[in-house]
Amino acid sequence: MGRPESPWRHFLPAILWMGVLFFFSQQSHLETGLTWDFWFKKGAHVFSWGVLAALFLRAQGQGRFAWARRHAEKAWSLSVLYGVFDEVHQAFVPLRNASPRDVCIDSLGALAGLASVRFILKRWAKLSEGPRLRNSHPLQRHPEATPSKPVLPKSRRQPKPPAQPTRAATRRPALK
């Protein structure tokens, strides 16, 4: 018997990504020399914190991407918390300054990253699950569906033939 797996190993990609962010945050001079340097940097913030939030979400799904609102909220909170830590750290780096605006951009980037993961998961589920009942959760397969007999949503089912009139409906009214 081997050792039980540590749940912390799922956080390793997020921790490594935080190390990359810390490295770039520690640089005193990150000018690109481009005229659109401001937009490039803010786009890098959005992308970086979107990836970080996605990695935190993956870690909470135990190594796979699985959508749960509570996991997404934790992933967003951890990303924003690291964004605050990053800005405090930049306050102590020469030629850098801390900016609350960057924390806001980081939080929006984390939100965009989580929204992207949710969109991709929903698309993937829709493509891989096949037909399912209307109003069912997109990540759950219908229990009555089989490869030979899929359960289609009501809008895609074949119409039922009209019902035959009952005996009471065909009876003639009594004469007085």
N, CA, C and O of each residue as an XYZ file, in Angstrom:
704
protein
N       0.836     -1.193      0.000
C       0.000      0.000      0.000
C       0.869      1.239      0.000
O       1.843      1.329      0.747
N       0.512      2.190     -0.838
C       1.244      3.448     -0.903
C       0.664      4.474      0.046
O      -0.354      4.254      0.701
N       1.327      5.568      0.094
C       0.836      6.671      0.922
C      -0.421      7.240      0.295
O      -0.562      7.237     -0.928
N      -1.334      7.728      1.116
C      -2.511      8.390      0.534
C      -2.087      9.683     -0.153
O      -1.164     10.369      0.286
N      -2.783      9.995     -1.241
C      -2.443     11.201     -1.996
C      -2.828     12.449     -1.223
O      -3.883     12.505     -0.591
N      -1.970     13.438     -1.280
C      -2.233     14.696     -0.601
C      -3.127     15.568     -1.468
O      -2.882     15.697     -2.668
N      -4.160     16.171     -0.885
C      -5.010     17.053     -1.688
C      -4.279     18.319     -2.124
O      -4.727     19.000     -3.046
N      -3.167     18.642     -1.477
C      -2.424     19.849     -1.816
C      -1.718     19.736     -3.155
O      -1.350     20.748     -3.750
N      -1.526     18.510     -3.635
C      -0.821     18.361     -4.908
C      -1.632     18.958     -6.051
O      -1.064     19.315     -7.083
N      -2.931     19.072     -5.889
C      -3.769     19.682     -6.926
C      -3.553     21.192     -7.010
O      -3.839     21.813     -8.033
N      -3.047     21.771     -5.929
C      -2.783     23.210     -5.899
C      -1.408     23.558     -6.466
O      -1.083     24.737     -6.601
N      -0.609     22.571     -6.795
C       0.748     22.827     -7.275
C       0.778     23.711     -8.532
O       1.586     24.639     -8.575
N      -0.062     23.475     -9.564
C      -0.025     24.382    -10.718
C      -0.353     25.836    -10.354
O       0.262     26.763    -10.882
N      -1.313     26.032     -9.460
C      -1.667     27.397     -9.038
C      -0.508     28.032     -8.269
O      -0.225     29.218     -8.437
N       0.156     27.250     -7.433
C       1.288     27.782     -6.666
C       2.438     28.141     -7.606
O       3.084     29.174     -7.431
N       2.691     27.298     -8.596
C       3.746     27.619     -9.569
C       3.402     28.883    -10.357
O       4.276     29.711    -10.612
N       2.135     29.032    -10.744
C       1.712     30.233    -11.474
C       1.858     31.472    -10.587
O       2.241     32.538    -11.069
N       1.558     31.333     -9.302
C       1.749     32.447     -8.379
C       3.230     32.814     -8.298
O       3.561     33.991     -8.152
N       4.119     31.836     -8.390
C       5.557     32.108     -8.409
C       5.963     32.893     -9.644
O       6.801     33.791     -9.562
N       5.366     32.559    -10.803
C       5.644     33.318    -12.026
C       5.174     34.758    -11.865
O       5.884     35.694    -12.232
N       3.971     34.932    -11.315
C       3.445     36.283    -11.098
C       4.315     37.059    -10.111
O       4.556     38.252    -10.298
N       4.779     36.394     -9.078
C       5.643     37.046     -8.091
C       6.953     37.489     -8.747
O       7.452     38.578     -8.464
N       7.505     36.650     -9.618
C       8.749     36.997    -10.308
C       8.574     38.272    -11.131
O       9.400     39.182    -11.057
N       7.493     38.336    -11.918
C       7.282     39.532    -12.741
C       6.924     40.748    -11.887
O       7.239     41.880    -12.255
N       6.276     40.522    -10.763
C       5.936     41.618     -9.865
C       7.177     42.201     -9.204
O       7.186     43.366     -8.806
N       8.217     41.396     -9.089
C       9.439     41.819     -8.420
C      10.354     42.635     -9.336
O      11.298     43.265     -8.859
N      10.091     42.632    -10.617
C      10.941     43.365    -11.561
C      10.724     44.863    -11.390
O       9.586     45.325    -11.304
N      11.794     45.603    -11.342
C      11.701     47.046    -11.143
C      11.246     47.775    -12.398
O      10.552     48.788    -12.317
N      11.631     47.267    -13.541
C      11.352     47.989    -14.780
C      10.785     47.022    -15.810
O      11.504     46.166    -16.326
N       9.507     47.155    -16.105
C       8.853     46.260    -17.065
C       8.312     47.023    -18.264
O       7.254     46.664    -18.782
N       8.981     48.033    -18.711
C       8.525     48.790    -19.871
C       8.781     47.984    -21.136
O       9.838     47.375    -21.295
N       7.799     47.988    -22.037
C       7.971     47.284    -23.307
C       8.456     48.223    -24.398
O       8.942     47.766    -25.433
N       8.330     49.538    -24.184
C       8.730     50.503    -25.191
C       7.669     50.726    -26.263
O       7.893     51.465    -27.222
N       6.520     50.088    -26.099
C       5.439     50.228    -27.076
C       4.557     51.416    -26.703
O       4.482     51.807    -25.538
N       3.902     51.977    -27.693
C       3.025     53.110    -27.420
C       1.792     52.677    -26.637
O       1.201     53.478    -25.914
N       1.408     51.435    -26.776
C       0.226     50.938    -26.076
C       0.627     50.094    -24.865
O      -0.028     49.103    -24.541
N       1.699     50.498    -24.209
C       2.245     49.768    -23.063
C       1.220     49.607    -21.940
O       1.115     48.536    -21.342
N       0.461     50.676    -21.653
C      -0.541     50.626    -20.581
C      -1.546     49.512    -20.839
O      -1.825     48.713    -19.945
N      -2.096     49.448    -22.055
C      -3.111     48.438    -22.379
C      -2.519     47.036    -22.407
O      -3.197     46.072    -22.051
N      -1.277     46.913    -22.820
C      -0.604     45.620    -22.813
C      -0.465     45.094    -21.389
O      -0.731     43.922    -21.122
N      -0.048     45.967    -20.480
C       0.121     45.548    -19.089
C      -1.212     45.177    -18.439
O      -1.299     44.184    -17.716
N      -2.237     45.966    -18.694
C      -3.538     45.670    -18.082
C      -4.131     44.395    -18.675
O      -4.793     43.630    -17.974
N      -3.894     44.170    -19.957
C      -4.328     42.913    -20.571
C      -3.590     41.724    -19.974
O      -4.165     40.651    -19.795
N      -2.316     41.921    -19.667
C      -1.537     40.857    -19.022
C      -2.083     40.582    -17.618
O      -2.112     39.431    -17.181
N      -2.516     41.632    -16.908
C      -3.129     41.435    -15.592
C      -4.400     40.597    -15.723
O      -4.589     39.635    -14.978
N      -5.257     40.953    -16.653
C      -6.522     40.227    -16.836
C      -6.241     38.765    -17.168
O      -6.829     37.866    -16.567
N      -5.348     38.529    -18.120
C      -5.028     37.164    -18.517
C      -4.417     36.376    -17.360
O      -4.822     35.243    -17.096
N      -3.446     36.972    -16.673
C      -2.727     36.265    -15.606
C      -3.650     35.864    -14.463
O      -3.568     34.741    -13.965
N      -4.519     36.765    -14.049
C      -5.405     36.434    -12.938
C      -6.556     35.555    -13.400
O      -7.131     34.832    -12.587
N      -6.906     35.594    -14.667
C      -7.876     34.628    -15.192
C      -7.331     33.215    -15.147
O      -8.040     32.281    -14.772
N      -6.068     33.055    -15.530
C      -5.418     31.745    -15.454
C      -5.315     31.301    -14.000
O      -5.569     30.136    -13.692
N      -4.946     32.208    -13.106
C      -4.813     31.853    -11.693
C      -6.147     31.379    -11.121
O      -6.187     30.378    -10.406
N      -7.224     32.075    -11.419
C      -8.546     31.662    -10.927
C      -8.935     30.302    -11.504
O      -9.496     29.468    -10.793
N      -8.645     30.072    -12.779
C      -8.950     28.773    -13.393
C      -8.142     27.661    -12.729
O      -8.661     26.564    -12.525
N      -6.892     27.923    -12.393
C      -6.076     26.915    -11.725
C      -6.561     26.642    -10.305
O      -6.516     25.504     -9.839
N      -7.025     27.683     -9.615
C      -7.607     27.467     -8.286
C      -8.888     26.640     -8.392
O      -9.138     25.775     -7.552
N      -9.698     26.899     -9.419
C     -10.922     26.121     -9.627
C     -10.577     24.659     -9.906
O     -11.224     23.751     -9.384
N      -9.565     24.443    -10.723
C      -9.120     23.079    -11.042
C      -8.628     22.371     -9.785
O      -8.901     21.187     -9.591
N      -7.912     23.082     -8.942
C      -7.389     22.478     -7.714
C      -8.523     22.033     -6.800
O      -8.430     20.979     -6.169
N      -9.570     22.806     -6.721
C     -10.690     22.444     -5.859
C     -11.513     21.309     -6.449
O     -12.220     20.606     -5.726
N     -11.422     21.130     -7.768
C     -12.081     19.999     -8.413
C     -11.218     18.752     -8.385
O     -11.492     17.798     -9.114
N     -10.184     18.742     -7.561
C      -9.262     17.632     -7.356
C      -8.571     17.216     -8.651
O      -8.527     16.039     -9.009
N      -8.042     18.206     -9.331
C      -7.229     17.936    -10.498
C      -7.972     17.938    -11.816
O      -7.373     17.666    -12.856
N      -9.255     18.237    -11.802
C      -9.998     18.345    -13.060
C     -10.911     19.562    -12.975
O     -11.284     20.016    -11.893
N     -11.250     20.063    -14.129
C     -12.132     21.221    -14.166
C     -13.568     20.741    -13.963
O     -14.101     20.005    -14.793
N     -14.178     21.147    -12.888
C     -15.572     20.832    -12.608
C     -16.204     22.091    -12.034
O     -15.626     22.738    -11.161
N     -17.371     22.432    -12.515
C     -18.002     23.664    -12.092
C     -18.861     23.437    -10.861
O     -19.747     22.582    -10.857
N     -18.594     24.198     -9.832
C     -19.433     24.288     -8.645
C     -19.338     25.741     -8.187
O     -18.248     26.308     -8.102
N     -20.470     26.324     -7.898
C     -20.474     27.749     -7.567
C     -19.595     28.056     -6.359
O     -18.872     29.052     -6.348
N     -19.660     27.201     -5.346
C     -18.853     27.462     -4.147
C     -17.369     27.375     -4.465
O     -16.575     28.124     -3.896
N     -16.974     26.470     -5.368
C     -15.568     26.391     -5.771
C     -15.168     27.630     -6.564
O     -14.061     28.146     -6.408
N     -16.067     28.100     -7.407
C     -15.777     29.298     -8.198
C     -15.635     30.519     -7.288
O     -14.765     31.363     -7.503
N     -16.491     30.605     -6.275
C     -16.394     31.731     -5.343
C     -15.079     31.687     -4.573
O     -14.445     32.721     -4.362
N     -14.668     30.492     -4.154
C     -13.390     30.363     -3.448
C     -12.225     30.694     -4.372
O     -11.275     31.364     -3.969
N     -12.301     30.220     -5.616
C     -11.223     30.491     -6.575
C     -11.101     31.989     -6.829
O      -9.994     32.525     -6.887
N     -12.238     32.662     -6.981
C     -12.215     34.109     -7.203
C     -11.643     34.818     -5.971
O     -10.820     35.724     -6.099
N     -12.083     34.402     -4.780
C     -11.604     35.037     -3.547
C     -10.102     34.851     -3.365
O      -9.400     35.792     -2.996
N      -9.605     33.640     -3.622
C      -8.166     33.396     -3.504
C      -7.379     34.227     -4.512
O      -6.300     34.731     -4.203
N      -7.922     34.366     -5.717
C      -7.240     35.164     -6.744
C      -7.188     36.635     -6.358
O      -6.155     37.285     -6.520
N      -8.289     37.161     -5.850
C      -8.316     38.564     -5.422
C      -7.379     38.765     -4.228
O      -6.669     39.768     -4.153
N      -7.381     37.814     -3.303
C      -6.487     37.907     -2.154
C      -5.025     37.922     -2.607
O      -4.216     38.675     -2.065
N      -4.688     37.099     -3.589
C      -3.317     37.122     -4.092
C      -3.040     38.429     -4.840
O      -1.913     38.925     -4.818
N      -4.050     38.985     -5.496
C      -3.882     40.287     -6.150
C      -3.565     41.383     -5.147
O      -2.731     42.248     -5.415
N      -4.225     41.354     -3.991
C      -3.935     42.332     -2.926
C      -2.504     42.125     -2.427
O      -1.750     43.085     -2.265
N      -2.136     40.860     -2.184
C      -0.778     40.567     -1.744
C       0.247     41.056     -2.772
O       1.286     41.604     -2.403
N      -0.045     40.859     -4.045
C       0.869     41.278     -5.103
C       1.054     42.794     -5.108
O       2.172     43.276     -5.287
N      -0.007     43.534     -4.917
C       0.108     44.995     -4.906
C       0.851     45.491     -3.665
O       1.620     46.448     -3.747
N       0.629     44.850     -2.523
C       1.382     45.217     -1.321
C       2.863     44.921     -1.540
O       3.720     45.712     -1.147
N       3.163     43.792     -2.162
C       4.553     43.440     -2.460
C       5.184     44.478     -3.391
O       6.339     44.860     -3.200
N       4.433     44.936     -4.396
C       4.974     45.932     -5.340
C       5.283     47.256     -4.660
O       6.128     48.012     -5.138
N       4.613     47.545     -3.555
C       4.887     48.794     -2.838
C       6.314     48.822     -2.282
O       6.866     49.896     -2.043
N       6.903     47.652     -2.078
C       8.253     47.572     -1.530
C       9.325     47.337     -2.595
O      10.509     47.255     -2.268
N       8.926     47.230     -3.853
C       9.883     47.028     -4.941
C      10.289     48.401     -5.470
O       9.421     49.233     -5.733
N      11.593     48.657     -5.633
C      12.021     49.966     -6.145
C      11.431     50.240     -7.534
O      11.341     49.337     -8.365
N      11.036     51.477     -7.773
C      10.457     51.963     -9.020
C       9.089     51.363     -9.339
O       8.608     51.510    -10.463
N       8.458     50.698     -8.386
C       7.104     50.168     -8.579
C       6.205     50.811     -7.543
O       6.679     51.301     -6.518
N       4.924     50.809     -7.805
C       3.980     51.334     -6.823
C       2.753     50.431     -6.764
O       2.427     49.738     -7.728
N       2.094     50.453     -5.639
C       0.872     49.674     -5.451
C      -0.304     50.469     -5.986
O      -0.359     51.689     -5.828
N      -1.231     49.790     -6.611
C      -2.375     50.472     -7.194
C      -3.656     49.683     -6.916
O      -3.771     48.523     -7.314
N      -4.621     50.313     -6.232
C      -5.912     49.636     -6.032
C      -6.598     49.343     -7.367
O      -7.379     48.397     -7.469
N      -6.310     50.145     -8.381
C      -6.884     49.909     -9.710
C      -6.431     48.555    -10.254
O      -7.204     47.854    -10.907
N      -5.177     48.190     -9.983
C      -4.686     46.893    -10.440
C      -5.392     45.738     -9.729
O      -5.608     44.684    -10.327
N      -5.749     45.926     -8.466
C      -6.493     44.881     -7.753
C      -7.869     44.711     -8.406
O      -8.345     43.587     -8.562
N      -8.500     45.809     -8.781
C      -9.795     45.733     -9.463
C      -9.650     45.031    -10.813
O     -10.488     44.207    -11.180
N      -8.600     45.352    -11.542
C      -8.363     44.702    -12.834
C      -8.079     43.214    -12.633
O      -8.534     42.378    -13.413
N      -7.326     42.891    -11.580
C      -7.059     41.485    -11.275
C      -8.348     40.731    -10.955
O      -8.541     39.602    -11.405
N      -9.227     41.359    -10.179
C     -10.481     40.691     -9.820
C     -11.371     40.499    -11.047
O     -12.045     39.477    -11.170
N     -11.378     41.474    -11.953
C     -12.138     41.308    -13.199
C     -11.523     40.224    -14.075
O     -12.240     39.474    -14.736
N     -10.199     40.141    -14.079
C      -9.531     39.081    -14.829
C      -9.867     37.708    -14.278
O     -10.091     36.769    -15.041
N      -9.903     37.586    -12.950
C     -10.278     36.308    -12.331
C     -11.710     35.942    -12.686
O     -12.010     34.783    -12.972
N     -12.587     36.931    -12.667
C     -13.980     36.693    -13.034
C     -14.091     36.266    -14.504
O     -14.850     35.356    -14.837
N     -13.334     36.926    -15.367
C     -13.352     36.560    -16.791
C     -12.802     35.151    -17.008
O     -13.316     34.405    -17.842
N     -11.767     34.786    -16.266
C     -11.217     33.440    -16.374
C     -12.221     32.384    -15.946
O     -12.355     31.351    -16.601
N     -12.925     32.635    -14.851
C     -13.936     31.682    -14.388
C     -15.118     31.605    -15.346
O     -15.665     30.528    -15.580
N     -15.511     32.750    -15.899
C     -16.593     32.742    -16.882
C     -16.184     31.957    -18.124
O     -17.004     31.253    -18.712
N     -14.935     32.074    -18.521
C     -14.447     31.322    -19.680
C     -14.466     29.825    -19.407
O     -14.861     29.037    -20.266
N     -14.039     29.434    -18.208
C     -14.055     28.010    -17.858
C     -15.485     27.493    -17.861
O     -15.748     26.406    -18.375
N     -16.406     28.251    -17.298
C     -17.805     27.798    -17.274
C     -18.366     27.674    -18.686
O     -19.057     26.705    -18.997
N     -18.074     28.642    -19.536
C     -18.548     28.597    -20.916
C     -18.004     27.360    -21.623
O     -18.746     26.658    -22.310
N     -16.713     27.092    -21.458
C     -16.101     25.936    -22.121
C     -16.692     24.637    -21.582
O     -16.975     23.723    -22.357
N     -16.885     24.539    -20.262
C     -17.472     23.329    -19.688
C     -18.887     23.089    -20.189
O     -19.257     21.955    -20.492
N     -19.681     24.154    -20.278
C     -21.050     24.000    -20.783
C     -21.052     23.567    -22.241
O     -21.827     22.693    -22.629
N     -20.184     24.177    -23.058
C     -20.093     23.792    -24.469
C     -19.663     22.344    -24.613
O     -20.225     21.591    -25.408
N     -18.659     21.965    -23.836
C     -18.148     20.612    -23.912
C     -19.230     19.614    -23.496
O     -19.399     18.570    -24.126
N     -19.956     19.946    -22.435
C     -21.023     19.058    -21.977
C     -22.113     18.944    -23.033
O     -22.651     17.861    -23.264
N     -22.434     20.047    -23.663
C     -23.486     20.020    -24.678
C     -23.058     19.159    -25.868
O     -23.872     18.425    -26.429
N     -21.794     19.249    -26.248
C     -21.311     18.466    -27.380
C     -21.131     16.993    -27.030
O     -21.375     16.133    -27.876
N     -20.716     16.683    -25.820
C     -20.404     15.300    -25.475
C     -21.584     14.532    -24.898
O     -21.603     13.303    -24.975
N     -22.557     15.209    -24.329
C     -23.668     14.516    -23.693
C     -24.738     14.073    -24.678
O     -25.415     13.072    -24.446
N     -24.895     14.792    -25.754
C     -25.957     14.443    -26.691
C     -27.300     14.936    -26.185
O     -27.357     15.853    -25.366
N     -28.388     14.334    -26.671
C     -29.713     14.806    -26.283
C     -29.976     14.599    -24.799
O     -29.501     13.632    -24.202
N     -30.726     15.505    -24.216
C     -31.103     15.403    -22.814
C     -32.451     16.092    -22.628
O     -32.927     16.808    -23.509
N     -33.036     15.868    -21.497
C     -34.323     16.479    -21.195
C     -34.196     17.983    -21.022
O     -33.174     18.475    -20.543
N     -35.214     18.698    -21.405
C     -35.239     20.133    -21.153
C     -35.305     20.350    -19.649
O     -35.900     19.549    -18.928
N     -34.706     21.413    -19.180
C     -34.644     21.800    -17.770
C     -33.779     20.870    -16.926
O     -33.799     20.963    -15.699
N     -33.026     19.982    -17.555
C     -32.108     19.174    -16.763
C     -30.768     19.885    -16.708
O     -30.474     20.732    -17.552
N     -29.966     19.548    -15.730
C     -28.652     20.165    -15.597
C     -27.793     19.729    -16.770
O     -27.801     18.548    -17.116
N     -27.041     20.651    -17.405
C     -26.295     20.280    -18.610
C     -25.186     19.275    -18.373
O     -24.723     18.646    -19.325
N     -24.739     19.102    -17.126
C     -23.657     18.165    -16.872
C     -24.169     16.797    -16.419
O     -23.365     15.921    -16.099
N     -25.489     16.595    -16.385
C     -26.043     15.321    -15.967
C     -26.704     14.638    -17.150
O     -27.406     15.283    -17.930
N     -26.486     13.358    -17.288
C     -27.110     12.582    -18.352
C     -28.442     12.055    -17.830
O     -28.552     11.694    -16.658
N     -29.439     12.009    -18.682
C     -30.759     11.544    -18.277
C     -30.713     10.047    -18.037
O     -30.146      9.320    -18.853
N     -31.306      9.546    -16.915
C     -31.189      8.120    -16.604
C     -31.900      7.205    -17.604
O     -31.516      6.043    -17.734
N     -32.920      7.687    -18.312
C     -33.645      6.845    -19.259
C     -33.028      6.847    -20.648
O     -33.459      6.088    -21.516
N     -32.032      7.682    -20.869
C     -31.443      7.771    -22.198
C     -30.487      6.608    -22.424
O     -29.648      6.310    -21.574
N     -30.616      5.970    -23.545
C     -29.697      4.917    -23.969
C     -29.221      5.276    -25.365
O     -29.838      6.111    -26.026
N     -28.121      4.655    -25.835
C     -27.662      4.990    -27.187
C     -28.716      4.733    -28.260
O     -28.773      5.454    -29.256
N     -29.556      3.702    -28.063
C     -30.568      3.407    -29.084
C     -31.840      4.227    -28.901
O     -32.609      4.390    -29.848
N     -32.071      4.746    -27.699
C     -33.303      5.498    -27.439
C     -32.981      6.751    -26.629
O     -33.128      6.742    -25.407
N     -32.542      7.835    -27.287
C     -32.272      9.060    -26.529
C     -33.574      9.712    -26.086
O     -34.604      9.593    -26.750
N     -33.511     10.393    -24.972
C     -34.656     11.147    -24.484
C     -34.491     12.570    -24.996
O     -33.571     13.284    -24.597
N     -35.383     12.969    -25.876
C     -35.280     14.283    -26.496
C     -36.076     15.315    -25.722
O     -37.047     14.974    -25.046
N     -35.675     16.566    -25.815
C     -36.493     17.625    -25.212
C     -37.863     17.661    -25.877
O     -38.011     17.230    -27.020
N     -38.858     18.170    -25.170
C     -40.225     18.189    -25.697
C     -40.315     18.902    -27.037
O     -41.133     18.541    -27.883
N     -39.481     19.911    -27.233
C     -39.552     20.660    -28.483
C     -39.076     19.839    -29.671
O     -39.401     20.179    -30.809
N     -38.308     18.757    -29.446
C     -37.783     17.952    -30.545
C     -38.453     16.591    -30.657
O     -38.078     15.804    -31.526
N     -39.432     16.283    -29.807
C     -40.127     15.000    -29.868
C     -41.126     14.992    -31.009
O     -41.620     16.035    -31.437
N     -41.408     13.801    -31.486
C     -42.419     13.656    -32.537
C     -43.798     13.931    -31.933
O     -44.079     13.512    -30.809
N     -44.659     14.634    -32.676
C     -45.992     14.900    -32.128
C     -46.793     13.605    -32.017
O     -46.680     12.717    -32.861
N     -47.592     13.515    -30.981
C     -48.452     12.343    -30.796
C     -49.640     12.446    -31.747
O     -50.115     13.544    -32.038
N     -50.118     11.303    -32.229
C     -51.302     11.367    -33.098
C     -52.503     11.839    -32.285
O     -52.563     11.622    -31.075
N     -53.456     12.483    -32.950
C     -54.626     12.971    -32.207
C     -55.375     11.793    -31.577
O     -55.463     10.710    -32.155
N     -55.899     12.029    -30.404
C     -56.622     10.987    -29.681
C     -57.937     10.687    -30.395
O     -58.571     11.581    -30.955
N     -58.340      9.406    -30.369
C     -59.620      9.001    -30.950
C     -60.747      9.505    -30.053
O     -60.626      9.502    -28.828
N     -61.822      9.929    -30.660
C     -62.928     10.412    -29.824
C     -63.458      9.287    -28.933
O     -63.491      8.123    -29.333
N     -63.860      9.648    -27.746
C     -64.397      8.662    -26.808
C     -65.846      8.361    -27.144
O     -66.466      9.066    -27.940
N     -66.377      7.329    -26.544
C     -67.760      6.927    -26.816
C     -68.734      8.013    -26.375
O     -69.748      8.253    -27.030
N     -68.416      8.668    -25.255
C     -69.312      9.714    -24.756
C     -69.327     10.906    -25.704
O     -70.345     11.590    -25.809
N     -68.244     11.164    -26.383
C     -68.190     12.304    -27.284
C     -68.927     12.012    -28.584
O     -69.347     12.947    -29.266
N     -69.098     10.730    -28.950
C     -69.769     10.401    -30.205
C     -71.242     10.103    -30.012
O     -71.964      9.965    -30.999
N     -71.718      9.998    -28.779
C     -73.122      9.706    -28.512
C     -73.985     10.891    -28.916
O     -73.639     12.045    -28.666
N     -75.106     10.585    -29.540
C     -76.040     11.626    -29.955
C     -76.876     12.075    -28.756
O     -77.194     11.282    -27.870
N     -77.222     13.357    -28.746
C     -78.073     13.804    -27.631
C     -79.462     13.166    -27.703
O     -79.999     12.918    -28.783
N     -80.012     12.914    -26.547
C     -81.351     12.294    -26.478
C     -82.402     13.282    -26.942
O     -82.291     14.486    -26.710
N     -83.433     12.750    -27.607
C     -84.552     13.585    -28.076
C     -85.559     13.741    -26.971
O     -85.707     12.845    -26.141
N     -86.257     14.860    -26.938
C     -87.277     15.076    -25.910
C     -88.628     14.893    -26.485
O     -89.624     15.033    -25.777
